[in-house]
């Protein structure tokens, strides 16, 4: 589970939702938003972000319609609604081993949500990547792949 959290976990700051839901803009705004949501503002993180963006662009051309974006925002809004009991005990029912990863400063899905998952899933392994955000798996693709392979090959979980 990369850069995620439990239903009704810690929400991003309100300005994050506003930035996620804005429409229009130009290529520079899109690049700024990509870097803001997925990477930190440090030079090393920004450099890794640009490298990952180049890999993405080289792989395929993906079109995303307003309808798709609106559906995702609607699902995120529902997922993030606080529950009356805000109880995470239901996570104890998940008996499979789970790898939970995140960057140390994820503004889109606050890193605290990954900690909540790891605390409540009985067989969770948590990895927090330094100097990174929501795009930690793209920022550290080789290390992330090694961590996933190690987790999948592990017999200790």
RAWO-V73889 format. One record per backbone hydrogen bond with DSSP energy under -0.5 kcal/mol. CO is the residue of the C=O (numbers start at 1). NH is the residue of the N-H. E is the energy in kcal/mol with one decimal. If there is no record, write none. Layout:
# RAWO-V73889
co	nh	e
CO	NH	E
CO	NH	E
This chain:
# RAWO-V73889
co	nh	e
1	3	-0.6
1	101	-2.8
6	9	-1.6
13	16	-1.8
13	17	-1.1
14	18	-2.1
15	19	-2.2
16	20	-2.4
17	21	-1.8
18	22	-0.7
19	22	-0.6
26	30	-2.2
27	31	-2.4
28	32	-2.6
29	33	-2.8
30	34	-2.6
31	35	-2.6
32	36	-2.6
33	37	-2.9
34	38	-2.0
35	39	-2.0
37	134	-0.9
38	133	-0.9
38	135	-2.2
42	46	-2.7
43	47	-2.4
44	48	-2.0
45	49	-2.3
46	50	-2.4
47	51	-2.0
48	52	-2.4
49	53	-2.4
50	54	-2.1
51	55	-1.9
52	56	-2.3
53	57	-2.8
54	58	-2.3
55	59	-1.3
56	59	-0.5
56	60	-1.7
60	62	-0.6
65	69	-2.2
66	70	-2.8
67	71	-2.1
68	72	-2.2
69	73	-2.4
70	74	-2.3
71	75	-2.2
72	76	-2.6
73	77	-2.4
74	78	-2.1
75	79	-2.7
76	80	-2.0
78	81	-1.1
79	8	-2.4
88	91	-1.9
89	92	-1.9
90	93	-1.6
91	94	-1.7
93	95	-0.9
98	100	-0.6
98	125	-2.5
99	101	-0.5
100	127	-2.5
101	3	-3.1
102	129	-2.9
103	106	-0.7
105	107	-0.7
106	111	-0.6
110	113	-2.4
110	114	-0.5
111	114	-1.1
111	115	-1.4
112	116	-2.3
113	117	-2.3
114	118	-2.5
115	119	-2.3
116	120	-1.6
117	121	-2.4
120	122	-0.5
121	124	-1.2
123	98	-2.3
125	100	-3.1
127	102	-1.6
127	129	-0.5
129	104	-1.8
129	132	-0.6
132	105	-2.1
133	136	-1.5
135	138	-1.4
135	139	-2.5
136	140	-2.2
138	141	-0.7
140	144	-3.1
141	145	-2.3
142	146	-2.4
143	147	-2.8
144	148	-2.7
145	149	-2.8
146	150	-2.7
147	151	-2.4
148	152	-2.9
149	153	-2.2
150	154	-0.8
151	154	-0.8
